[in-house]
Amino acid sequence: MSSKRWLIWRRLRRLYFGFRHPATPWWAKGLVILILIYGISPLDLIPDVVPLFGWLDDISLLLVLIWGWESSLPAEVRRGLDVLE
C-alpha cells in the first residue's frame, strides 16, 4: 500500500476509534455526524451540478474532518488513540 493511502487509512481508523471512545464529548461526535450527513446530502452550499466547484465544499469538509477533528478531542482520548497504534 502506498504511503498516502496508508496515511488516509490511519486517519480514518483514528477517527473511528476516537468517535467510539467513551471519553469523547457529545459535541465532537455530533460534529462528525453532521459533516458526514452534509457530505451525502443532496442539499449543498454549492450544488454538485456545477463541475468541480460543487464537489469542492464536500471534499474540503471531509478533509477538515479527517485531519482536524482529532485536535478538538480531549488529551485523554488522543493518548488512547496513540496507544492503539
C-alpha positions as CSV (number, residue, x, y, z in Angstrom):
1,M,0.0,0.0,0.0
2,S,1.4,3.4,-0.8
3,S,2.3,5.8,1.9
4,K,-0.5,8.3,1.1
5,R,-3.2,5.6,1.2
6,W,-1.7,4.3,4.5
7,L,-1.9,7.9,6.0
8,I,-5.6,8.3,5.0
9,W,-6.4,4.8,6.3
10,R,-4.7,5.5,9.6
11,R,-6.6,8.8,9.9
12,L,-9.9,7.2,9.2
13,R,-9.1,4.4,11.7
14,R,-8.3,7.0,14.4
15,L,-11.5,8.9,13.5
16,Y,-13.5,5.7,14.0
17,F,-11.8,4.8,17.3
18,G,-12.0,8.4,18.6
19,F,-15.7,8.5,17.8
20,R,-16.3,5.3,19.7
21,H,-14.1,6.3,22.7
22,P,-16.3,6.8,25.8
23,A,-14.5,10.0,26.8
24,T,-15.2,11.7,23.5
25,P,-17.6,14.7,24.1
26,W,-21.1,14.5,22.6
27,W,-20.5,17.7,20.6
28,A,-17.4,16.1,18.9
29,K,-19.5,13.1,17.9
30,G,-22.3,15.3,16.7
31,L,-19.8,17.3,14.5
32,V,-18.7,14.0,12.8
33,I,-22.3,13.0,12.2
34,L,-23.3,16.5,10.8
35,I,-20.3,16.6,8.4
36,L,-21.0,13.1,7.2
37,I,-24.7,13.9,6.7
38,Y,-23.8,17.0,4.8
39,G,-21.4,15.0,2.6
40,I,-24.1,12.6,1.4
41,S,-26.9,15.1,1.4
42,P,-28.3,16.4,-1.9
43,L,-28.5,19.9,-0.4
44,D,-25.2,21.8,-0.6
45,L,-23.9,25.3,-0.4
46,I,-22.6,24.9,-3.9
47,P,-24.8,22.5,-6.0
48,D,-23.0,19.4,-7.3
49,V,-24.3,20.3,-10.8
50,V,-21.5,22.9,-11.0
51,P,-18.5,20.9,-12.2
52,L,-15.6,20.7,-9.7
53,F,-16.8,23.6,-7.5
54,G,-19.9,21.6,-6.5
55,W,-17.6,18.9,-5.0
56,L,-15.1,21.3,-3.5
57,D,-17.2,22.1,-0.4
58,D,-17.9,18.4,0.2
59,I,-14.2,17.4,-0.1
60,S,-13.0,20.3,2.0
61,L,-15.3,19.5,4.9
62,L,-14.3,15.8,4.7
63,L,-10.6,16.7,4.7
64,V,-11.1,19.0,7.7
65,L,-12.9,16.2,9.4
66,I,-10.2,13.7,8.7
67,W,-7.2,15.9,9.6
68,G,-8.6,18.5,12.0
69,W,-11.2,16.7,14.2
70,E,-8.6,14.9,16.3
71,S,-7.2,18.2,17.6
72,S,-10.6,19.0,19.2
73,L,-10.6,15.9,21.3
74,P,-9.5,15.8,25.0
75,A,-5.9,14.8,25.7
76,E,-7.1,11.6,27.3
77,V,-8.8,10.4,24.1
78,R,-5.7,11.4,22.0
79,R,-3.5,9.4,24.3
80,G,-5.8,6.4,23.9
81,L,-5.6,6.7,20.2
82,D,-1.8,6.8,20.3
83,V,-1.8,3.6,22.3
84,L,-3.8,1.8,19.6
85,E,-1.1,2.4,17.0
